[in-house]
Every structure is written in structure tokens, then in C-alpha cells.
Amino acid sequence: MASTSTTYDIPNLEKQLQFITVKIDDENFLIWKKQIKSLLASLDIDDFLDSSVPPPSKETLNAETQNTIPNPQFLQWRKADKTLLKFLQATFSTNLLDRTPTFDTSLELYLYLEKAFTSQITSRTHQLLTQLQQIQRGSKTINEYLGDIKQISDSLAYTPTPVTDPSLVHHTLRGLGPEYAQFVTAIETREKVPSFAQLYPLLINHEQRLIQSNNLTLHS
């Protein structure tokens, strides 16, 4: 790790930018964090963003004169940390970079981001969960309805509270409306409830039967 190194060598991080496929913005902090942490761990420099690992002391004792002098290890660490700080900033979207304060170390910047996005992620997660719990098909087609549910599910996948498949099926069935009451009963009384992916063709088939039935009633 960087903290135990005596030289604090850091690789050429410019070449590593190609591995950061998502630049951080207001919506994707968790994805960005996962990419950054994985990359820095693979390069063995993740200690720079670990608050439990202190940097070298700024000064050290000269054995000959017994006077304090600048610590060469701290100077090496600071140079490496500045390189990492610039690298992190290079992974920002332009809008985020423009409004982010200036920090002295990469750890300060990282901790700021975590604090800034924690409340936002919590609020966003609550909003998405509420949407999923209250979603109704209404006049939407099955394709439109399931598309909306899938969009919420995909968004929740990038929060600390991803929705499970059984929960997704439950909310889907609950919001179908009275036209699908018999369908819901048939699904819920099965020995094994289908997955969300398996539910899709079943709902499409049932929708087609309802349309045909309504057309026959209309002609009659």
C-alpha cells in the first residue's frame, strides 16, 4: 500500500483515464466511486483515500544535529497525492468541477464528495422507492407500464437499496388494476411465482386476450 511505501511511487495516472468510463455528475456518484476504488486498489494506491491511514509526518529528526528537518517521505507523499488529486478532478463532469471547492489533498476532495452525495443519494433512493410503491398502470399499455417499472428498478440498482426481483414482481402485480384481478390471483396462487422477466410475456399475452375480448364485446 502507499502508506507503507518508503518512496510513494505513483504510476502514470493519465494512462488510467481510459478505464474510467463514467465521469462523475449529479446522478452517478456510486458508479464513479466503484470505478475509482477498484482502479486505485489495482494500482495499490488506495491508501491515499483511506482516512485511517495517516500521511508521513511533515518533519523528521536529523540524527546528527538532533534538529527537525523537512521529512523527505512527506515531500514524496505530497507530490504523489497532488498527482492523484489532479487525476480525480479529470474524472469530473465540467458542471461538477466548476462548482467543487479547491482542496489540498485527494482525501479531502473524496470525503467532500461522499458527504455531498450521501444526503442526495438517500433522498433519491426514497423518491424512487415511493414511486415503485405507488406506481399504477392506469391507461398505459403493458409495455409502457413495465418500461416505467424497469426504469425505476434500473435507477435503484445504483443506490444502496437495489430492489429485489420478488419485490419488483409484487409491485408490478399490485399496480395492474381491476382488469387484471384474475391474472394476479392466478399468478399469486402458483407454487412458484415467476420472475419479473418471466412475467413480461405472460402479461403481454393476457393483454392481447383482454383486447380481443373487448373487441368481441364491442362488435356484439
Disulfide bonds with the S-S distance in Angstrom:
none
